[in-house]
Amino acid sequence: MKTLKKNAFIVSCQAEEGEPLFGKETMVKMSIAAQMGGADAIRSLYPDVVKEVKNVVSIPIIGITKNRNLKGAFITTTKKDIDELVQAKADFIALDCTRRERPEPLPELFNYLKSKYPNIGIIADIADIDDVKNIIPLKPDYIATTLSGYTDYSINRPCPDYELIREIIKITDIPVIAEGNLSTPLEARKAILNGAYAVTVGTAITRPQIITQRFKEYLADFQDDELLAVGIDIGGTWTRGVLVDRFGIIKDSDKVRTASTGKEVISNMLSLIKKLKTEETHFLGVASGGRIDFKTGVVGFSTGLIPDWKGVGLADIVEKEFNIRPIVDNDANCASYFQHFITDEDNMLMITVGTGIGGGIINDGRIVRGAKGGGGEIGHIIYPGNTKECSCGKVGCVETILSGRYLKENIYGKEGKEVYKKIREYSKVMAWFIDTLKATLDFDKCYLGGVLPNYGDEFLENIKNSFKQISNEKNADFINYSDLGEFAGARGAALLSLHKGEI
Ligand SMILES: [Zn+2]
């Protein structure tokens, strides 16, 4: 019997009647292309196609045939199917080994194949672990996960079904071929690393109509227009809004004071969107303080800067009003995204000093959101020895020293010796803060935004000098002010909506 080599990459070149590439000639060309690309074997549909493909490629062929008229099992289900595939010179034959209704019993087919054609390898196409248990006594040469997700009883299986591979190798030594819903090279590699002996990819390589559709789906929300987006940034003090183009250039902007109740904040947000949104605008982004569940657009933990803000379903509220699903993200994430967008810095930290302290982390070009949107909530790291109570309920959060509130109370517009002491104290804590975070994240750039740039370059030099003192580093030039202006968060939110929240 022929064998497939370990870690083989198999390309399934199939087109059924009704598909645009149906026909011998196309499938032969597709198979040549697969071999040229390095495929170790071809899975080929229909005996007449197998025969032609065999003439032009040197790699092994797994032959199958399909009978879509059958209600249950339909892949190579009869002795006649087997005869035809053997005559076409298939090296392996795959049989539908699901426990669905079938024209001829499986044991009979196995017996027939094994006794009449002992040199042909048998591949058992299955849908779940119970299929595998049924088939083990019949001793197929390989088990393929091809039909996971395609039978009534496997419709809810994960996709791709790595779990099934792991389940199979636990109960049998028969090598497993991973097949079904593997769309990317990474997924194919993962299948092997989950225990598969070989891996088969079909649609992602050989069905251009589906490949086109995948691209198209990802671009489907782009309409025949200028790609404008409205971004709203709900801060502790101001609620700001912008209308931007795809480059983040502001076409219009406005702001209102952030109201004191959640209800008013929402109504202001909706009014701002209404005011800024043109007829051509199909993208909306909302930035808010607090932890935001990026997937659901719900405000999770919020520090109490806006009362009754926790649990507000911002995405649903906006969608209901404008019939557009918005991106909702943490305000500092949005600001740091805009900074990343402008500077192309893939590893950076943004500290926004506002009513509180916000943090936005870009790591390897992606926003660090964490499991529940708490990623980057750096203001609530505890500064040793600090005894001030924080709005989050903890004692000693660094936010109680570094926030704009603290600056306003102790430094802004004040003069005298006492103020310099406060500036030094502030710089020391900020330097400690940056050093701590750098040890965790190793970013290339640290941007200080929010109100901090208003305090001038001398203030920044103080922070840099403090950093050099405590970190034993000679250079602190990676610390800079962010000079993107007050609309950075709103612009970031708008751009994120165009980028589907990804970078
Ligand atoms: Zn706190």
Residues whose N, C-alpha, C, O or C-beta is under 5 A from the ligand:
A	BS01	ZN	G379 H380 C390 C392 K394 C397
